[in-house]
Amino acid sequence: MRLVTFSSGDGGVRIGALSGDGAGIVDFAADAPDLPRDMTELIEGGDGALAMARDAEGAAKSVVALCDATLLAPIPRPRRNIFCVGKNYYDHAEEFAQSGFDKSSSGSAVPDEPIIFTKATTSVIGPGVAIQSDLDPTDSLDYEGEIAFVIGKAGRGITKAEAYGHIFGYTIINDVTARTVQRKHAQWFLGKSMDGFCPMGPYLVTADEVGDVTAINLTTRVNGEVRQEASVSDLIFDIPTLVECLSLGMTLEAGDIVSTGTPAGVGIGFKPPRFLKPGDRVAIAFDRLGVLENPVA
């Protein structure tokens, strides 16, 4: 299923599933009134809630036309910060090391272990919402197209072999970054956590529909120009490794979001850097996950 959080003419925020033809949204509030109204609560409901959602999708009695709805981020306000992974593609690790903006390096461009940081929950916005460039006082706004996975089954000490059994689904994230702020503070939280610096969506696609996640590809375009192309199989630390690393001594909870890193082709990889400006549009496409597009204001 392609799950969505949306609002329509009545102003209420609801959850649902994209119809098979992609032209409408099956409204769970009407077709499955016993389901939660919040995406994280739906995820927490486990297999039972997911089965009810599938039944509602199959019946499709109440469908809201997509053109009459506004898609929000699938999880508009996560309960915890978004977990993120730095320098997780070989080509981007080299690109970042050579850019002059990496003040966290300990020598080798390619990390020996996953680099984990977070983005504030208040950084999340939905598809189509403008990224506010004026929140970056340094005029060094950059984009990073990434696939993120969402935890469905909570756990601690999860092994690589068990990892996929804990994943509910996948979505797209743009890890927007104020590069000069990132460099100035020699850490990544501040430059990546400004309001609106985590566009997310358009859907949360359940793991069964995605299938082999390593077989899907990313393309990031800025104003129609291809800037990034990669496969999930190119990750330095794959998804099971990230689940094992994060859960080693910390419980991962249902609804936790983990963004897996970005490939080469970000703005700082160009000479001179090609930072985002007002009027630009960033579109990140993943096979099976849709397209996350946001303008820059």
KOLMI-325521 format. One record per residue (C-alpha): residue number from 1; residue in one letter; x, y, z negated. Coordinates in nm, 3 decimals, padded with zeros to 5 digits. Layout:
<patis>
+-----+---+---------+---------+---------+
:   k : r :      xx :      yy :      zz :
+-----+---+---------+---------+---------+
: NUM : A :       X :       Y :       Z :
...
+-----+---+---------+---------+---------+
</patis>
This chain:
<patis>
+-----+---+---------+---------+---------+
:   k : r :      xx :      yy :      zz :
+-----+---+---------+---------+---------+
:   1 : M :  00.000 :  00.000 :  00.000 :
:   2 : R :  00.094 :  00.361 :  00.058 :
:   3 : L : -00.017 :  00.523 : -00.266 :
:   4 : V : -00.070 :  00.897 : -00.294 :
:   5 : T : -00.152 :  01.167 : -00.543 :
:   6 : F : -00.371 :  01.433 : -00.384 :
:   7 : S : -00.612 :  01.719 : -00.433 :
:   8 : S : -00.909 :  01.811 : -00.218 :
:   9 : G : -01.175 :  02.080 : -00.197 :
:  10 : D : -01.305 :  02.033 : -00.550 :
:  11 : G : -00.962 :  02.116 : -00.691 :
:  12 : G : -00.922 :  01.793 : -00.884 :
:  13 : V : -00.606 :  01.584 : -00.872 :
:  14 : R : -00.662 :  01.217 : -00.797 :
:  15 : I : -00.477 :  00.908 : -00.678 :
:  16 : G : -00.555 :  00.684 : -00.386 :
:  17 : A : -00.417 :  00.487 : -00.093 :
:  18 : L : -00.359 :  00.592 :  00.263 :
:  19 : S : -00.607 :  00.419 :  00.494 :
:  20 : G : -00.481 :  00.168 :  00.746 :
:  21 : D : -00.500 :  00.415 :  01.034 :
:  22 : G : -00.328 :  00.685 :  00.829 :
:  23 : A : -00.611 :  00.931 :  00.890 :
:  24 : G : -00.768 :  00.921 :  00.546 :
:  25 : I : -00.722 :  00.853 :  00.177 :
:  26 : V : -00.914 :  00.584 : -00.010 :
:  27 : D : -01.021 :  00.770 : -00.324 :
:  28 : F : -00.973 :  00.544 : -00.626 :
:  29 : A : -01.184 :  00.776 : -00.843 :
:  30 : A : -01.486 :  00.679 : -00.631 :
:  31 : D : -01.400 :  00.324 : -00.523 :
:  32 : A : -01.226 :  00.200 : -00.839 :
:  33 : P : -01.355 :  00.411 : -01.129 :
:  34 : D : -01.193 :  00.181 : -01.387 :
:  35 : L : -00.847 :  00.262 : -01.255 :
:  36 : P : -00.637 :  00.535 : -01.419 :
:  37 : R : -00.635 :  00.878 : -01.256 :
:  38 : D : -00.260 :  00.913 : -01.297 :
:  39 : M :  00.003 :  00.732 : -01.088 :
:  40 : T :  00.228 :  00.646 : -01.382 :
:  41 : E : -00.066 :  00.495 : -01.569 :
:  42 : L : -00.155 :  00.293 : -01.259 :
:  43 : I :  00.202 :  00.159 : -01.249 :
:  44 : E :  00.184 :  00.077 : -01.620 :
:  45 : G : -00.133 : -00.122 : -01.550 :
:  46 : G :  00.078 : -00.390 : -01.386 :
:  47 : D : -00.053 : -00.661 : -01.157 :
:  48 : G : -00.411 : -00.619 : -01.273 :
:  49 : A : -00.428 : -00.251 : -01.182 :
:  50 : L : -00.251 : -00.315 : -00.853 :
:  51 : A : -00.504 : -00.586 : -00.765 :
:  52 : M : -00.791 : -00.345 : -00.836 :
:  53 : A : -00.625 : -00.083 : -00.617 :
:  54 : R : -00.589 : -00.336 : -00.334 :
:  55 : D : -00.957 : -00.429 : -00.362 :
:  56 : A : -01.052 : -00.061 : -00.338 :
:  57 : E : -00.825 : -00.015 : -00.038 :
:  58 : G : -00.983 : -00.313 :  00.133 :
:  59 : A : -01.337 : -00.192 :  00.069 :
:  60 : A : -01.260 :  00.170 :  00.162 :
:  61 : K : -01.607 :  00.296 :  00.076 :
:  62 : S : -01.500 :  00.651 : -00.005 :
:  63 : V : -01.240 :  00.796 :  00.230 :
:  64 : V : -01.119 :  01.156 :  00.217 :
:  65 : A : -00.996 :  01.285 :  00.552 :
:  66 : L : -00.624 :  01.349 :  00.531 :
:  67 : C : -00.673 :  01.689 :  00.692 :
:  68 : D : -00.904 :  01.784 :  00.403 :
:  69 : A : -00.656 :  01.684 :  00.133 :
:  70 : T : -00.329 :  01.820 :  00.000 :
:  71 : L : -00.067 :  01.557 : -00.078 :
:  72 : L :  00.126 :  01.615 : -00.398 :
:  73 : A :  00.439 :  01.433 : -00.507 :
:  74 : P :  00.335 :  01.072 : -00.577 :
:  75 : I :  00.439 :  01.125 : -00.941 :
:  76 : P :  00.395 :  01.503 : -00.977 :
:  77 : R :  00.538 :  01.525 : -01.328 :
:  78 : P :  00.747 :  01.223 : -01.427 :
:  79 : R :  00.759 :  01.145 : -01.797 :
:  80 : R :  01.140 :  01.140 : -01.791 :
:  81 : N :  01.405 :  01.308 : -01.580 :
:  82 : I :  01.471 :  01.157 : -01.239 :
:  83 : F :  01.779 :  00.934 : -01.252 :
:  84 : C :  02.016 :  01.006 : -00.962 :
:  85 : V :  02.332 :  00.849 : -00.824 :
:  86 : G :  02.623 :  01.056 : -00.697 :
:  87 : K :  02.863 :  00.971 : -00.416 :
:  88 : N :  02.695 :  00.640 : -00.330 :
:  89 : Y :  02.774 :  00.626 :  00.043 :
:  90 : Y :  03.136 :  00.589 :  00.152 :
:  91 : D :  03.116 :  00.860 :  00.418 :
:  92 : H :  02.951 :  01.110 :  00.184 :
:  93 : A :  03.202 :  01.037 : -00.094 :
:  94 : E :  03.480 :  01.132 :  00.148 :
:  95 : E :  03.284 :  01.430 :  00.278 :
:  96 : F :  03.224 :  01.561 : -00.073 :
:  97 : A :  03.586 :  01.511 : -00.177 :
:  98 : Q :  03.706 :  01.716 :  00.120 :
:  99 : S :  03.446 :  01.991 :  00.083 :
: 100 : G :  03.609 :  02.173 : -00.208 :
: 101 : F :  03.285 :  02.154 : -00.407 :
: 102 : D :  03.359 :  01.836 : -00.605 :
: 103 : K :  03.496 :  01.927 : -00.947 :
: 104 : S :  03.399 :  01.593 : -01.102 :
: 105 : S :  03.649 :  01.377 : -00.913 :
: 106 : S :  03.903 :  01.174 : -01.108 :
: 107 : G :  04.127 :  01.109 : -00.811 :
: 108 : S :  03.975 :  00.861 : -00.568 :
: 109 : A :  03.693 :  00.991 : -00.349 :
: 110 : V :  03.504 :  00.662 : -00.384 :
: 111 : P :  03.388 :  00.595 : -00.742 :
: 112 : D :  03.474 :  00.272 : -00.922 :
: 113 : E :  03.140 :  00.268 : -01.104 :
: 114 : P :  02.803 :  00.435 : -01.034 :
: 115 : I :  02.794 :  00.807 : -01.114 :
: 116 : I :  02.465 :  00.882 : -01.287 :
: 117 : F :  02.306 :  01.222 : -01.345 :
: 118 : T :  01.949 :  01.347 : -01.374 :
: 119 : K :  01.717 :  01.611 : -01.233 :
: 120 : A :  01.465 :  01.786 : -01.457 :
: 121 : T :  01.102 :  01.683 : -01.425 :
: 122 : T :  01.014 :  02.044 : -01.345 :
: 123 : S :  01.216 :  02.022 : -01.023 :
: 124 : V :  00.954 :  01.797 : -00.857 :
: 125 : I :  00.737 :  01.936 : -00.578 :
: 126 : G :  00.530 :  01.767 : -00.310 :
: 127 : P :  00.553 :  01.749 :  00.069 :
: 128 : G :  00.497 :  02.077 :  00.248 :
: 129 : V :  00.573 :  02.291 : -00.058 :
: 130 : A :  00.837 :  02.556 :  00.002 :
: 131 : I :  01.183 :  02.522 : -00.154 :
: 132 : Q :  01.253 :  02.860 : -00.313 :
: 133 : S :  01.600 :  02.963 : -00.199 :
: 134 : D :  01.597 :  03.272 : -00.421 :
: 135 : L :  01.629 :  03.047 : -00.727 :
: 136 : D :  01.987 :  02.981 : -00.618 :
: 137 : P :  02.173 :  03.307 : -00.692 :
: 138 : T :  02.480 :  03.184 : -00.503 :
: 139 : D :  02.318 :  03.136 : -00.156 :
: 140 : S :  02.460 :  02.784 : -00.129 :
: 141 : L :  02.140 :  02.581 : -00.095 :
: 142 : D :  02.194 :  02.229 :  00.038 :
: 143 : Y :  01.982 :  01.923 :  00.120 :
: 144 : E :  02.032 :  01.552 :  00.048 :
: 145 : G :  01.799 :  01.291 :  00.197 :
: 146 : E :  01.761 :  00.988 : -00.033 :
: 147 : I :  01.551 :  00.680 : -00.094 :
: 148 : A :  01.425 :  00.641 : -00.450 :
: 149 : F :  01.283 :  00.338 : -00.625 :
: 150 : V :  01.023 :  00.341 : -00.900 :
: 151 : I :  01.032 :  00.101 : -01.191 :
: 152 : G :  00.717 : -00.107 : -01.237 :
: 153 : K :  00.812 : -00.354 : -01.508 :
: 154 : A :  00.995 : -00.210 : -01.807 :
: 155 : G :  01.310 : -00.377 : -01.931 :
: 156 : R :  01.655 : -00.356 : -02.083 :
: 157 : G :  01.954 : -00.568 : -01.989 :
: 158 : I :  01.809 : -00.643 : -01.647 :
: 159 : T :  02.043 : -00.853 : -01.432 :
: 160 : K :  02.102 : -00.801 : -01.062 :
: 161 : A :  01.912 : -01.121 : -00.990 :
: 162 : E :  01.610 : -00.987 : -01.179 :
: 163 : A :  01.626 : -00.630 : -01.048 :
: 164 : Y :  01.380 : -00.640 : -00.758 :
: 165 : G :  01.120 : -00.798 : -00.986 :
: 166 : H :  01.120 : -00.474 : -01.187 :
: 167 : I :  01.065 : -00.241 : -00.890 :
: 168 : F :  00.714 : -00.119 : -00.815 :
: 169 : G :  00.784 :  00.070 : -00.495 :
: 170 : Y :  00.981 :  00.331 : -00.304 :
: 171 : T :  00.955 :  00.695 : -00.205 :
: 172 : I :  01.167 :  00.971 : -00.045 :
: 173 : I :  01.348 :  01.245 : -00.235 :
: 174 : N :  01.533 :  01.554 : -00.119 :
: 175 : D :  01.803 :  01.611 : -00.381 :
: 176 : V :  01.822 :  01.987 : -00.321 :
: 177 : T :  02.139 :  02.138 : -00.467 :
: 178 : A :  02.281 :  02.483 : -00.539 :
: 179 : R :  02.637 :  02.389 : -00.447 :
: 180 : T :  02.823 :  02.682 : -00.601 :
: 181 : V :  02.637 :  02.635 : -00.931 :
: 182 : Q :  02.725 :  02.266 : -00.916 :
: 183 : R :  03.093 :  02.347 : -00.863 :
: 184 : K :  03.104 :  02.628 : -01.119 :
: 185 : H :  02.977 :  02.412 : -01.404 :
: 186 : A :  03.178 :  02.101 : -01.301 :
: 187 : Q :  02.867 :  01.887 : -01.350 :
: 188 : W :  02.556 :  01.833 : -01.144 :
: 189 : F :  02.251 :  01.884 : -01.367 :
: 190 : L :  02.214 :  02.263 : -01.348 :
: 191 : G :  02.269 :  02.297 : -00.973 :
: 192 : K :  02.017 :  02.023 : -00.900 :
: 193 : S :  01.744 :  02.093 : -01.156 :
: 194 : M :  01.612 :  02.432 : -01.055 :
: 195 : D :  01.236 :  02.451 : -01.010 :
: 196 : G :  01.131 :  02.289 : -00.684 :
: 197 : F :  01.470 :  02.128 : -00.617 :
: 198 : C :  01.324 :  01.775 : -00.601 :
: 199 : P :  01.075 :  01.746 : -00.314 :
: 200 : M :  00.923 :  01.397 : -00.329 :
: 201 : G :  00.684 :  01.192 : -00.117 :
: 202 : P :  00.476 :  01.178 :  00.088 :
: 203 : Y :  00.384 :  00.830 : -00.041 :
: 204 : L :  00.481 :  00.575 : -00.301 :
: 205 : V :  00.500 :  00.258 : -00.093 :
: 206 : T :  00.465 : -00.067 : -00.286 :
: 207 : A :  00.764 : -00.300 : -00.277 :
: 208 : D :  00.574 : -00.578 : -00.098 :
: 209 : E :  00.491 : -00.349 :  00.192 :
: 210 : V :  00.850 : -00.223 :  00.220 :
: 211 : G :  00.993 : -00.575 :  00.226 :
: 212 : D :  01.370 : -00.588 :  00.273 :
: 213 : V :  01.465 : -00.239 :  00.162 :
: 214 : T :  01.824 : -00.283 :  00.281 :
: 215 : A :  01.697 : -00.303 :  00.640 :
: 216 : I :  01.545 :  00.044 :  00.653 :
: 217 : N :  01.708 :  00.359 :  00.786 :
: 218 : L :  01.724 :  00.728 :  00.701 :
: 219 : T :  01.721 :  01.028 :  00.933 :
: 220 : T :  01.740 :  01.385 :  00.802 :
: 221 : R :  01.664 :  01.674 :  01.035 :
: 222 : V :  01.703 :  02.047 :  00.973 :
: 223 : N :  01.498 :  02.252 :  01.218 :
: 224 : G :  01.475 :  01.942 :  01.435 :
: 225 : E :  01.851 :  01.882 :  01.446 :
: 226 : V :  01.965 :  01.541 :  01.320 :
: 227 : R :  02.204 :  01.592 :  01.028 :
: 228 : Q :  02.204 :  01.255 :  00.848 :
: 229 : E :  02.165 :  00.898 :  00.971 :
: 230 : A :  02.229 :  00.588 :  00.760 :
: 231 : S :  02.096 :  00.254 :  00.644 :
: 232 : V :  02.012 :  00.159 :  00.287 :
: 233 : S :  02.250 : -00.132 :  00.342 :
: 234 : D :  02.536 :  00.122 :  00.349 :
: 235 : L :  02.506 :  00.203 : -00.023 :
: 236 : I :  02.828 :  00.156 : -00.220 :
: 237 : F :  02.632 :  00.040 : -00.524 :
: 238 : D :  02.318 : -00.140 : -00.410 :
: 239 : I :  01.981 : -00.122 : -00.581 :
: 240 : P :  02.026 : -00.434 : -00.800 :
: 241 : T :  02.361 : -00.296 : -00.920 :
: 242 : L :  02.198 :  00.035 : -01.012 :
: 243 : V :  01.917 : -00.136 : -01.204 :
: 244 : E :  02.168 : -00.348 : -01.397 :
: 245 : C :  02.388 : -00.045 : -01.470 :
: 246 : L :  02.107 :  00.179 : -01.592 :
: 247 : S :  01.938 : -00.087 : -01.804 :
: 248 : L :  02.254 : -00.215 : -01.971 :
: 249 : G :  02.174 : -00.051 : -02.304 :
: 250 : M :  01.875 :  00.168 : -02.218 :
: 251 : T :  01.519 :  00.058 : -02.155 :
: 252 : L :  01.390 :  00.146 : -01.812 :
: 253 : E :  01.022 :  00.230 : -01.835 :
: 254 : A :  00.734 :  00.192 : -01.592 :
: 255 : G :  00.726 :  00.504 : -01.375 :
: 256 : D :  01.097 :  00.581 : -01.404 :
: 257 : I :  01.235 :  00.711 : -01.073 :
: 258 : V :  01.588 :  00.637 : -00.951 :
: 259 : S :  01.721 :  00.823 : -00.646 :
: 260 : T :  02.000 :  00.622 : -00.489 :
: 261 : G :  02.229 :  00.880 : -00.328 :
: 262 : T :  02.278 :  01.052 :  00.007 :
: 263 : P :  02.491 :  00.976 :  00.315 :
: 264 : A :  02.722 :  01.213 :  00.503 :
: 265 : G :  02.583 :  01.509 :  00.693 :
: 266 : V :  02.492 :  01.747 :  00.413 :
: 267 : G :  02.554 :  02.119 :  00.456 :
: 268 : I :  02.891 :  02.125 :  00.276 :
: 269 : G :  03.021 :  01.863 :  00.518 :
: 270 : F :  03.041 :  02.119 :  00.798 :
: 271 : K :  03.318 :  02.371 :  00.854 :
: 272 : P :  03.202 :  02.628 :  00.759 :
: 273 : P :  02.921 :  02.491 :  00.540 :
: 274 : R :  02.570 :  02.509 :  00.686 :
: 275 : F :  02.357 :  02.607 :  00.392 :
: 276 : L :  01.978 :  02.629 :  00.405 :
: 277 : K :  01.819 :  02.968 :  00.472 :
: 278 : P :  01.463 :  03.100 :  00.450 :
: 279 : G :  01.266 :  02.981 :  00.751 :
: 280 : D :  01.448 :  02.646 :  00.776 :
: 281 : R :  01.258 :  02.316 :  00.764 :
: 282 : V :  01.402 :  01.994 :  00.626 :
: 283 : A :  01.244 :  01.664 :  00.733 :
: 284 : I :  01.363 :  01.335 :  00.583 :
: 285 : A :  01.233 :  01.018 :  00.747 :
: 286 : F :  01.268 :  00.660 :  00.626 :
: 287 : D :  01.137 :  00.356 :  00.808 :
: 288 : R :  00.815 :  00.239 :  00.635 :
: 289 : L :  00.816 :  00.533 :  00.391 :
: 290 : G :  00.700 :  00.819 :  00.614 :
: 291 : V :  00.844 :  01.169 :  00.649 :
: 292 : L :  00.904 :  01.418 :  00.369 :
: 293 : E :  00.908 :  01.768 :  00.515 :
: 294 : N :  00.949 :  02.099 :  00.331 :
: 295 : P :  01.007 :  02.454 :  00.447 :
: 296 : V :  01.260 :  02.685 :  00.285 :
: 297 : A :  01.131 :  03.019 :  00.157 :
+-----+---+---------+---------+---------+
</patis>
